[in-house]
Amino acid sequence: MNQELNSPDSNTGVVTLHIPSRYGYLRVLRQTVMDTCIRAGLSEFEAAQLEMAVDEACANIIEHGYGETPGRESGLPNDGIHVNLIQQNDGVVVEIYDRGRGFDIDSAPTVRPHDYLESDQERGLGLFIINRFVDGLDYERGTPSGNCLRLIKRI
């Protein structure tokens, strides 16, 4: 689902963050996403949706990309997560870069809430949440800047 907002020259502001890939730093990212969304004119509800999608994506990078759960190490150099928040006239674009283990988004299982509730799973709704809460999503693995997940939220 590769949907563009206005042309690049419609940018009204860009915020770039580089955070360590640790769960404790996601709070800083969530607050920055909310602030950017409100400045861009998204409603509080729309801003909360994008905030949750970005949080889920970054939590997945930390757990699956870098393997940063207690007792598990991926063996990959962990240089954190780079995020560009691009405020445009008609929405917000979030580019999330990492150098962790990438994945094939087209073959990744998307768990539906009904199936999740009927199972014993404690996790697994991340891709469902991300897809549900954004207007556009694009993922590219292994770019020169790392893996890139691009999320679009329109006003």
C-alpha positions as CSV (number, residue, x, y, z in Angstrom):
1,M,0.0,0.0,0.0
2,N,2.3,2.7,-1.2
3,Q,0.3,6.0,-1.0
4,E,2.1,9.3,-1.1
5,L,1.1,12.6,0.5
6,N,1.9,15.8,-1.3
7,S,5.2,16.3,-3.0
8,P,8.3,16.6,-0.9
9,D,8.3,20.4,-1.2
10,S,5.1,20.4,0.7
11,N,7.0,19.6,3.9
12,T,6.3,22.0,6.6
13,G,8.7,20.5,9.1
14,V,10.9,17.5,9.8
15,V,11.9,16.2,13.2
16,T,14.6,13.5,13.3
17,L,15.2,11.3,16.3
18,H,17.9,8.6,17.0
19,I,17.0,6.5,20.0
20,P,18.6,3.5,21.5
21,S,16.6,0.3,20.7
22,R,15.4,-0.1,24.3
23,Y,11.8,-0.1,25.4
24,G,12.4,2.7,27.9
25,Y,13.1,5.2,25.1
26,L,9.8,4.6,23.3
27,R,8.2,7.1,25.6
28,V,10.3,9.9,24.1
29,L,9.3,8.8,20.6
30,R,5.6,8.5,21.5
31,Q,5.5,12.1,22.8
32,T,7.3,13.4,19.8
33,V,4.9,11.7,17.4
34,M,1.9,13.2,19.3
35,D,3.4,16.7,19.3
36,T,4.2,16.5,15.5
37,C,0.7,15.2,14.7
38,I,-1.0,17.9,16.7
39,R,1.1,20.6,15.0
40,A,0.2,19.1,11.6
41,G,-3.5,19.4,12.4
42,L,-4.4,15.8,13.1
43,S,-7.2,15.2,15.6
44,E,-6.2,13.8,19.0
45,F,-7.7,10.5,17.9
46,E,-5.8,10.4,14.7
47,A,-2.6,11.4,16.5
48,A,-3.1,8.5,19.1
49,Q,-3.6,6.1,16.2
50,L,-0.3,7.0,14.6
51,E,1.4,7.1,18.0
52,M,0.3,3.5,18.7
53,A,1.4,2.3,15.2
54,V,4.8,3.8,15.6
55,D,5.2,2.4,19.1
56,E,4.2,-1.1,17.8
57,A,6.6,-0.9,14.9
58,C,9.5,0.2,17.1
59,A,8.7,-2.5,19.8
60,N,8.8,-5.1,17.0
61,I,12.2,-3.7,15.9
62,I,13.5,-4.0,19.4
63,E,12.2,-7.5,20.0
64,H,12.5,-9.1,16.6
65,G,15.0,-7.0,14.7
66,Y,17.6,-6.7,17.3
67,G,16.6,-9.6,19.6
68,E,16.7,-7.4,22.6
69,T,14.6,-9.5,25.0
70,P,16.2,-10.7,28.2
71,G,18.6,-13.6,27.6
72,R,18.5,-13.3,23.8
73,E,21.1,-11.5,21.7
74,S,20.8,-11.3,17.9
75,G,24.5,-10.9,17.2
76,L,23.8,-7.8,15.0
77,P,25.3,-4.4,15.7
78,N,22.7,-2.5,17.5
79,D,22.9,1.1,16.4
80,G,19.4,2.0,17.5
81,I,16.4,3.3,15.7
82,H,16.3,6.4,13.4
83,V,13.0,8.1,13.0
84,N,12.1,11.0,10.6
85,L,8.7,12.7,11.4
86,I,7.7,14.7,8.4
87,Q,4.9,17.1,8.8
88,Q,3.2,17.9,5.5
89,N,0.2,20.0,4.5
90,D,-2.1,17.1,4.4
91,G,-0.7,14.7,7.1
92,V,2.4,13.2,8.7
93,V,4.9,10.7,7.3
94,V,7.0,8.6,9.7
95,E,10.1,6.9,8.4
96,I,11.6,4.4,10.8
97,Y,15.1,3.0,10.0
98,D,16.9,0.2,11.8
99,R,19.8,-2.2,11.0
100,G,18.2,-5.2,12.7
101,R,17.1,-8.4,11.2
102,G,14.6,-7.5,8.5
103,F,11.5,-9.5,7.6
104,D,9.3,-10.2,4.6
105,I,6.2,-8.0,5.3
106,D,4.2,-9.7,2.6
107,S,4.5,-13.2,4.2
108,A,4.4,-12.0,7.9
109,P,1.3,-13.4,9.6
110,T,-1.3,-10.8,10.5
111,V,-3.3,-12.0,13.5
112,R,-6.9,-10.9,13.6
113,P,-8.3,-9.8,17.0
114,H,-11.0,-12.6,17.0
115,D,-8.3,-15.3,16.4
116,Y,-6.1,-13.6,19.0
117,L,-8.8,-13.7,21.7
118,E,-9.5,-17.3,21.0
119,S,-5.9,-18.4,21.3
120,D,-3.4,-18.5,24.1
121,Q,-1.2,-15.9,22.5
122,E,0.0,-13.0,24.6
123,R,1.4,-11.0,21.6
124,G,1.0,-10.8,17.9
125,L,-1.4,-8.0,17.1
126,G,1.3,-5.6,16.0
127,L,0.9,-5.7,12.3
128,F,-2.8,-5.7,12.6
129,I,-2.7,-2.5,14.7
130,I,-0.2,-0.8,12.4
131,N,-2.2,-1.6,9.2
132,R,-5.4,-0.5,10.9
133,F,-4.2,2.8,12.2
134,V,-2.3,4.3,9.2
135,D,-3.5,5.4,5.7
136,G,-0.3,4.1,4.0
137,L,2.5,1.7,4.7
138,D,5.6,0.8,2.8
139,Y,8.5,-1.4,4.0
140,E,11.8,-1.9,2.4
141,R,14.4,-4.2,3.8
142,G,18.2,-3.7,3.4
143,T,18.4,-0.2,2.0
144,P,21.7,1.6,2.3
145,S,20.2,3.3,5.4
146,G,18.9,0.1,6.8
147,N,15.4,-1.4,6.9
148,C,12.8,1.3,6.4
149,L,9.2,1.3,7.4
150,R,7.3,4.3,6.1
151,L,3.9,5.1,7.7
152,I,1.5,7.7,6.4
153,K,-1.3,9.4,8.3
154,R,-3.6,11.9,6.5
155,I,-5.6,14.7,8.0
